[in-house]
Amino acid sequence: MGFLSVIRRWALRDKMPIREISRRTGLSRNTIRKYLREGVVEP
């Protein structure tokens, strides 16, 4: 399963806060916001 789809699932289906996703993944909150806002599809 792709990394971005995991982030999207945590945020949208599991209603996990962006701060918690950031803590679990090690990515910055701004990066996670960008991924969720853009709806980028992984190659």
PDB file of N, CA, C and O in Angstrom:
ATOM      1  N   MET A   1       0.845  -1.174   0.000  1.00  0.00           N
ATOM      2  CA  MET A   1       0.000   0.000   0.000  1.00  0.00           C
ATOM      3  C   MET A   1       0.891   1.237   0.000  1.00  0.00           C
ATOM      4  O   MET A   1       1.913   1.279   0.684  1.00  0.00           O
ATOM      5  N   GLY A   2       0.492   2.240  -0.773  1.00  0.00           N
ATOM      6  CA  GLY A   2       1.301   3.432  -0.913  1.00  0.00           C
ATOM      7  C   GLY A   2       1.288   4.316   0.323  1.00  0.00           C
ATOM      8  O   GLY A   2       0.330   4.330   1.096  1.00  0.00           O
ATOM      9  N   PHE A   3       2.364   5.042   0.482  1.00  0.00           N
ATOM     10  CA  PHE A   3       2.544   5.904   1.651  1.00  0.00           C
ATOM     11  C   PHE A   3       1.491   7.003   1.696  1.00  0.00           C
ATOM     12  O   PHE A   3       0.940   7.297   2.757  1.00  0.00           O
ATOM     13  N   LEU A   4       1.212   7.611   0.545  1.00  0.00           N
ATOM     14  CA  LEU A   4       0.229   8.695   0.524  1.00  0.00           C
ATOM     15  C   LEU A   4      -1.174   8.187   0.817  1.00  0.00           C
ATOM     16  O   LEU A   4      -1.968   8.892   1.438  1.00  0.00           O
ATOM     17  N   SER A   5      -1.485   6.988   0.383  1.00  0.00           N
ATOM     18  CA  SER A   5      -2.811   6.443   0.672  1.00  0.00           C
ATOM     19  C   SER A   5      -2.974   6.152   2.164  1.00  0.00           C
ATOM     20  O   SER A   5      -4.079   6.258   2.698  1.00  0.00           O
ATOM     21  N   VAL A   6      -1.898   5.793   2.829  1.00  0.00           N
ATOM     22  CA  VAL A   6      -1.957   5.581   4.278  1.00  0.00           C
ATOM     23  C   VAL A   6      -2.237   6.904   4.982  1.00  0.00           C
ATOM     24  O   VAL A   6      -3.065   6.967   5.891  1.00  0.00           O
ATOM     25  N   ILE A   7      -1.543   7.964   4.556  1.00  0.00           N
ATOM     26  CA  ILE A   7      -1.770   9.290   5.144  1.00  0.00           C
ATOM     27  C   ILE A   7      -3.200   9.720   4.913  1.00  0.00           C
ATOM     28  O   ILE A   7      -3.857  10.218   5.827  1.00  0.00           O
ATOM     29  N   ARG A   8      -3.695   9.529   3.686  1.00  0.00           N
ATOM     30  CA  ARG A   8      -5.066   9.920   3.364  1.00  0.00           C
ATOM     31  C   ARG A   8      -6.080   9.137   4.189  1.00  0.00           C
ATOM     32  O   ARG A   8      -7.067   9.701   4.662  1.00  0.00           O
ATOM     33  N   ARG A   9      -5.839   7.835   4.365  1.00  0.00           N
ATOM     34  CA  ARG A   9      -6.754   7.002   5.147  1.00  0.00           C
ATOM     35  C   ARG A   9      -6.790   7.449   6.606  1.00  0.00           C
ATOM     36  O   ARG A   9      -7.862   7.572   7.198  1.00  0.00           O
ATOM     37  N   TRP A  10      -5.603   7.693   7.184  1.00  0.00           N
ATOM     38  CA  TRP A  10      -5.555   8.153   8.576  1.00  0.00           C
ATOM     39  C   TRP A  10      -6.318   9.460   8.742  1.00  0.00           C
ATOM     40  O   TRP A  10      -7.061   9.628   9.709  1.00  0.00           O
ATOM     41  N   ALA A  11      -6.140  10.383   7.807  1.00  0.00           N
ATOM     42  CA  ALA A  11      -6.742  11.713   7.940  1.00  0.00           C
ATOM     43  C   ALA A  11      -8.239  11.692   7.676  1.00  0.00           C
ATOM     44  O   ALA A  11      -9.008  12.294   8.424  1.00  0.00           O
ATOM     45  N   LEU A  12      -8.657  11.011   6.628  1.00  0.00           N
ATOM     46  CA  LEU A  12     -10.051  11.105   6.200  1.00  0.00           C
ATOM     47  C   LEU A  12     -10.947  10.046   6.839  1.00  0.00           C
ATOM     48  O   LEU A  12     -12.027  10.370   7.332  1.00  0.00           O
ATOM     49  N   ARG A  13     -10.524   8.812   6.837  1.00  0.00           N
ATOM     50  CA  ARG A  13     -11.386   7.752   7.370  1.00  0.00           C
ATOM     51  C   ARG A  13     -11.252   7.608   8.876  1.00  0.00           C
ATOM     52  O   ARG A  13     -12.254   7.488   9.581  1.00  0.00           O
ATOM     53  N   ASP A  14     -10.014   7.620   9.379  1.00  0.00           N
ATOM     54  CA  ASP A  14      -9.785   7.415  10.812  1.00  0.00           C
ATOM     55  C   ASP A  14      -9.849   8.714  11.607  1.00  0.00           C
ATOM     56  O   ASP A  14      -9.769   8.689  12.835  1.00  0.00           O
ATOM     57  N   LYS A  15      -9.994   9.859  10.916  1.00  0.00           N
ATOM     58  CA  LYS A  15     -10.109  11.171  11.571  1.00  0.00           C
ATOM     59  C   LYS A  15      -8.936  11.471  12.497  1.00  0.00           C
ATOM     60  O   LYS A  15      -9.110  12.077  13.555  1.00  0.00           O
ATOM     61  N   MET A  16      -7.734  11.041  12.092  1.00  0.00           N
ATOM     62  CA  MET A  16      -6.542  11.281  12.901  1.00  0.00           C
ATOM     63  C   MET A  16      -6.046  12.713  12.652  1.00  0.00           C
ATOM     64  O   MET A  16      -5.997  13.147  11.501  1.00  0.00           O
ATOM     65  N   PRO A  17      -5.683  13.442  13.691  1.00  0.00           N
ATOM     66  CA  PRO A  17      -5.185  14.812  13.508  1.00  0.00           C
ATOM     67  C   PRO A  17      -3.874  14.829  12.718  1.00  0.00           C
ATOM     68  O   PRO A  17      -3.095  13.876  12.761  1.00  0.00           O
ATOM     69  N   ILE A  18      -3.649  15.923  12.002  1.00  0.00           N
ATOM     70  CA  ILE A  18      -2.434  16.064  11.204  1.00  0.00           C
ATOM     71  C   ILE A  18      -1.200  15.984  12.087  1.00  0.00           C
ATOM     72  O   ILE A  18      -0.174  15.448  11.669  1.00  0.00           O
ATOM     73  N   ARG A  19      -1.286  16.505  13.290  1.00  0.00           N
ATOM     74  CA  ARG A  19      -0.145  16.456  14.210  1.00  0.00           C
ATOM     75  C   ARG A  19       0.232  15.014  14.552  1.00  0.00           C
ATOM     76  O   ARG A  19       1.417  14.690  14.637  1.00  0.00           O
ATOM     77  N   GLU A  20      -0.757  14.154  14.747  1.00  0.00           N
ATOM     78  CA  GLU A  20      -0.489  12.739  15.054  1.00  0.00           C
ATOM     79  C   GLU A  20       0.107  12.026  13.841  1.00  0.00           C
ATOM     80  O   GLU A  20       1.029  11.222  13.982  1.00  0.00           O
ATOM     81  N   ILE A  21      -0.414  12.315  12.662  1.00  0.00           N
ATOM     82  CA  ILE A  21       0.141  11.730  11.434  1.00  0.00           C
ATOM     83  C   ILE A  21       1.596  12.161  11.281  1.00  0.00           C
ATOM     84  O   ILE A  21       2.453  11.357  10.915  1.00  0.00           O
ATOM     85  N   SER A  22       1.868  13.423  11.560  1.00  0.00           N
ATOM     86  CA  SER A  22       3.225  13.941  11.475  1.00  0.00           C
ATOM     87  C   SER A  22       4.155  13.201  12.431  1.00  0.00           C
ATOM     88  O   SER A  22       5.278  12.848  12.073  1.00  0.00           O
ATOM     89  N   ARG A  23       3.679  12.975  13.637  1.00  0.00           N
ATOM     90  CA  ARG A  23       4.496  12.277  14.631  1.00  0.00           C
ATOM     91  C   ARG A  23       4.796  10.849  14.199  1.00  0.00           C
ATOM     92  O   ARG A  23       5.919  10.373  14.361  1.00  0.00           O
ATOM     93  N   ARG A  24       3.797  10.165  13.650  1.00  0.00           N
ATOM     94  CA  ARG A  24       3.979   8.762  13.251  1.00  0.00           C
ATOM     95  C   ARG A  24       4.852   8.596  12.018  1.00  0.00           C
ATOM     96  O   ARG A  24       5.603   7.626  11.914  1.00  0.00           O
ATOM     97  N   THR A  25       4.759   9.541  11.079  1.00  0.00           N
ATOM     98  CA  THR A  25       5.493   9.397   9.821  1.00  0.00           C
ATOM     99  C   THR A  25       6.852  10.074   9.830  1.00  0.00           C
ATOM    100  O   THR A  25       7.746   9.679   9.082  1.00  0.00           O
ATOM    101  N   GLY A  26       7.018  11.097  10.676  1.00  0.00           N
ATOM    102  CA  GLY A  26       8.258  11.850  10.676  1.00  0.00           C
ATOM    103  C   GLY A  26       8.270  12.974   9.659  1.00  0.00           C
ATOM    104  O   GLY A  26       9.286  13.650   9.501  1.00  0.00           O
ATOM    105  N   LEU A  27       7.153  13.189   8.962  1.00  0.00           N
ATOM    106  CA  LEU A  27       7.042  14.289   8.012  1.00  0.00           C
ATOM    107  C   LEU A  27       6.522  15.525   8.727  1.00  0.00           C
ATOM    108  O   LEU A  27       5.896  15.428   9.782  1.00  0.00           O
ATOM    109  N   SER A  28       6.789  16.687   8.143  1.00  0.00           N
ATOM    110  CA  SER A  28       6.299  17.915   8.765  1.00  0.00           C
ATOM    111  C   SER A  28       4.792  18.047   8.544  1.00  0.00           C
ATOM    112  O   SER A  28       4.231  17.454   7.623  1.00  0.00           O
ATOM    113  N   ARG A  29       4.156  18.829   9.400  1.00  0.00           N
ATOM    114  CA  ARG A  29       2.706  19.039   9.272  1.00  0.00           C
ATOM    115  C   ARG A  29       2.369  19.725   7.962  1.00  0.00           C
ATOM    116  O   ARG A  29       1.344  19.431   7.347  1.00  0.00           O
ATOM    117  N   ASN A  30       3.235  20.646   7.530  1.00  0.00           N
ATOM    118  CA  ASN A  30       2.982  21.339   6.266  1.00  0.00           C
ATOM    119  C   ASN A  30       3.023  20.381   5.088  1.00  0.00           C
ATOM    120  O   ASN A  30       2.229  20.521   4.157  1.00  0.00           O
ATOM    121  N   THR A  31       3.923  19.419   5.106  1.00  0.00           N
ATOM    122  CA  THR A  31       4.016  18.439   4.032  1.00  0.00           C
ATOM    123  C   THR A  31       2.756  17.587   3.983  1.00  0.00           C
ATOM    124  O   THR A  31       2.232  17.316   2.902  1.00  0.00           O
ATOM    125  N   ILE A  32       2.273  17.170   5.125  1.00  0.00           N
ATOM    126  CA  ILE A  32       1.063  16.353   5.177  1.00  0.00           C
ATOM    127  C   ILE A  32      -0.137  17.143   4.680  1.00  0.00           C
ATOM    128  O   ILE A  32      -0.967  16.622   3.934  1.00  0.00           O
ATOM    129  N   ARG A  33      -0.228  18.412   5.099  1.00  0.00           N
ATOM    130  CA  ARG A  33      -1.315  19.274   4.602  1.00  0.00           C
ATOM    131  C   ARG A  33      -1.264  19.385   3.083  1.00  0.00           C
ATOM    132  O   ARG A  33      -2.297  19.339   2.416  1.00  0.00           O
ATOM    133  N   LYS A  34      -0.055  19.533   2.539  1.00  0.00           N
ATOM    134  CA  LYS A  34       0.108  19.657   1.095  1.00  0.00           C
ATOM    135  C   LYS A  34      -0.364  18.384   0.395  1.00  0.00           C
ATOM    136  O   LYS A  34      -1.071  18.457  -0.610  1.00  0.00           O
ATOM    137  N   TYR A  35       0.020  17.223   0.916  1.00  0.00           N
ATOM    138  CA  TYR A  35      -0.401  15.957   0.319  1.00  0.00           C
ATOM    139  C   TYR A  35      -1.932  15.830   0.338  1.00  0.00           C
ATOM    140  O   TYR A  35      -2.526  15.398  -0.650  1.00  0.00           O
ATOM    141  N   LEU A  36      -2.563  16.197   1.435  1.00  0.00           N
ATOM    142  CA  LEU A  36      -4.011  16.072   1.542  1.00  0.00           C
ATOM    143  C   LEU A  36      -4.716  17.088   0.649  1.00  0.00           C
ATOM    144  O   LEU A  36      -5.752  16.774   0.062  1.00  0.00           O
ATOM    145  N   ARG A  37      -4.180  18.287   0.537  1.00  0.00           N
ATOM    146  CA  ARG A  37      -4.808  19.336  -0.259  1.00  0.00           C
ATOM    147  C   ARG A  37      -4.698  19.041  -1.749  1.00  0.00           C
ATOM    148  O   ARG A  37      -5.657  19.242  -2.494  1.00  0.00           O
ATOM    149  N   GLU A  38      -3.531  18.563  -2.190  1.00  0.00           N
ATOM    150  CA  GLU A  38      -3.303  18.341  -3.609  1.00  0.00           C
ATOM    151  C   GLU A  38      -3.990  17.084  -4.127  1.00  0.00           C
ATOM    152  O   GLU A  38      -4.396  17.038  -5.288  1.00  0.00           O
ATOM    153  N   GLY A  39      -4.124  16.083  -3.297  1.00  0.00           N
ATOM    154  CA  GLY A  39      -4.685  14.823  -3.768  1.00  0.00           C
ATOM    155  C   GLY A  39      -3.780  14.140  -4.774  1.00  0.00           C
ATOM    156  O   GLY A  39      -4.252  13.548  -5.744  1.00  0.00           O
ATOM    157  N   VAL A  40      -2.470  14.224  -4.539  1.00  0.00           N
ATOM    158  CA  VAL A  40      -1.480  13.664  -5.452  1.00  0.00           C
ATOM    159  C   VAL A  40      -1.614  12.156  -5.530  1.00  0.00           C
ATOM    160  O   VAL A  40      -1.815  11.490  -4.515  1.00  0.00           O
ATOM    161  N   VAL A  41      -1.503  11.616  -6.741  1.00  0.00           N
ATOM    162  CA  VAL A  41      -1.539  10.168  -6.935  1.00  0.00           C
ATOM    163  C   VAL A  41      -0.107   9.687  -7.062  1.00  0.00           C
ATOM    164  O   VAL A  41       0.695  10.266  -7.795  1.00  0.00           O
ATOM    165  N   GLU A  42       0.202   8.635  -6.348  1.00  0.00           N
ATOM    166  CA  GLU A  42       1.576   8.100  -6.368  1.00  0.00           C
ATOM    167  C   GLU A  42       1.880   7.459  -7.714  1.00  0.00           C
ATOM    168  O   GLU A  42       0.993   6.886  -8.346  1.00  0.00           O
ATOM    169  N   PRO A  43       3.116   7.553  -8.150  1.00  0.00           N
ATOM    170  CA  PRO A  43       3.521   6.873  -9.406  1.00  0.00           C
ATOM    171  C   PRO A  43       3.583   5.370  -9.219  1.00  0.00           C
ATOM    172  O   PRO A  43       3.903   4.644 -10.160  1.00  0.00           O
TER     173      PRO A  43
END
